[in-house]
Each structure stands twice: as structure tokens, then as C-alpha cells.
Amino acid sequence: MTRTPQAPAPAPPVHLGPVHLGTEIRRIRQEQGISQRRLARLAGVDRASLRRFEEGQSRGNLQLVEAVADALGYELELMFRGFAGGFPLHPPVPE
């Protein structure tokens, strides 16, 4: 009796897992070389609130996220659209 070789099972999809939006904002802020204090000032938000959000101690609120996104040069809608899949955010493409 001869056996026919079976094809290997396909690799499971890679799941990055949930990424906290605050963590991504910190990454973007650091990539842009902006201090937490400066970003808070540019966004018009309390630095302690921004710190808690970046560290995952707070979920923040829409006003904080919108102000920070704007200060970083992101449109809020694009930020959430890019983030929805749990993948890192990338800067918007200039028109």
C-alpha cells in the first residue's frame, strides 16, 4: 500500500493582538521627536491625562484623542481606520 504525501497545513494567520491606542500615540510622538509635555501643550490637554492615556491607565476620551491626533498631524477618522485592525498607524499620505 502506497501513501500519497499530504500537503502541509497552511500556517495560521498572524494576530498582533490588541494594541492600546495610547501606546500607538506614544510611538508616533516619539518618532516625531515630540516630548510629552510639548504634545500636551500643542493639543491643549493636561499632561497628566496624556501620560495616563499613553501608559494605558486611562482610556482617554474623544476630545483628548481628537486634539492629540490633530497635534500629531493625523485626521481622527484616518487614525481610527488605520488602528481598527490592531496594526501600527502610519502617517497620512500628503495629497
HUWOWO-V696965 format. One record per residue. N is the residue number from 1. RES is the residue in one small letter. PSI is psi in degrees with one decimal (NA if undefined). D_CENTER is the distance of its C-alpha to the mean C-alpha in whole Angstrom. Layout:
# HUWOWO-V696965
N & RES & PSI & D_CENTER
N & RES & PSI & D_CENTER
This chain:
# HUWOWO-V696965
1 & m & 126.1 & 56
2 & t & 145.0 & 53
3 & r & 137.6 & 50
4 & t & 133.5 & 47
5 & p & 139.4 & 44
6 & q & 144.2 & 41
7 & a & 143.6 & 38
8 & p & 148.7 & 35
9 & a & 142.6 & 32
10 & p & 147.8 & 29
11 & a & 141.6 & 26
12 & p & 151.3 & 24
13 & p & 145.8 & 21
14 & v & 127.2 & 18
15 & h & 120.4 & 15
16 & l & -15.8 & 12
17 & g & 167.1 & 12
18 & p & 139.4 & 10
19 & v & 128.4 & 7
20 & h & 134.3 & 7
21 & l & -36.8 & 4
22 & g & -36.4 & 7
23 & t & -41.8 & 6
24 & e & -38.8 & 3
25 & i & -41.7 & 6
26 & r & -43.2 & 8
27 & r & -45.7 & 8
28 & i & -43.9 & 8
29 & r & -46.6 & 11
30 & q & -38.3 & 12
31 & e & -34.9 & 12
32 & q & -3.8 & 14
33 & g & 30.3 & 16
34 & i & 131.6 & 16
35 & s & 159.4 & 17
36 & q & -41.2 & 16
37 & r & -44.8 & 19
38 & r & -42.5 & 19
39 & l & -42.9 & 16
40 & a & -42.9 & 17
41 & r & -44.7 & 20
42 & l & -37.1 & 19
43 & a & -13.9 & 17
44 & g & 33.8 & 20
45 & v & 162.8 & 19
46 & d & 131.9 & 20
47 & r & -38.8 & 19
48 & a & -37.6 & 19
49 & s & -42.1 & 17
50 & l & -43.9 & 14
51 & r & -47.9 & 15
52 & r & -38.4 & 15
53 & f & -47.5 & 12
54 & e & -34.6 & 10
55 & e & -0.6 & 13
56 & g & 12.4 & 12
57 & q & -11.7 & 16
58 & s & 146.1 & 15
59 & r & -5.0 & 13
60 & g & -165.0 & 14
61 & n & 170.7 & 15
62 & l & -38.9 & 15
63 & q & -42.2 & 16
64 & l & -48.1 & 14
65 & v & -42.4 & 11
66 & e & -45.1 & 13
67 & a & -42.0 & 15
68 & v & -43.2 & 12
69 & a & -44.9 & 10
70 & d & -43.5 & 14
71 & a & -28.8 & 15
72 & l & -5.5 & 12
73 & g & 22.5 & 14
74 & y & 144.5 & 11
75 & e & 137.7 & 13
76 & l & -44.3 & 12
77 & e & -44.2 & 13
78 & l & -34.2 & 11
79 & m & -47.4 & 8
80 & f & -37.0 & 8
81 & r & -44.5 & 10
82 & g & -28.1 & 8
83 & f & -20.6 & 6
84 & a & -32.9 & 9
85 & g & 2.4 & 10
86 & g & 13.4 & 8
87 & f & 152.8 & 7
88 & p & 148.8 & 5
89 & l & 150.5 & 5
90 & h & 151.0 & 9
91 & p & 149.2 & 11
92 & p & 148.1 & 13
93 & v & 126.8 & 16
94 & p & 144.6 & 19
95 & e & NA & 22
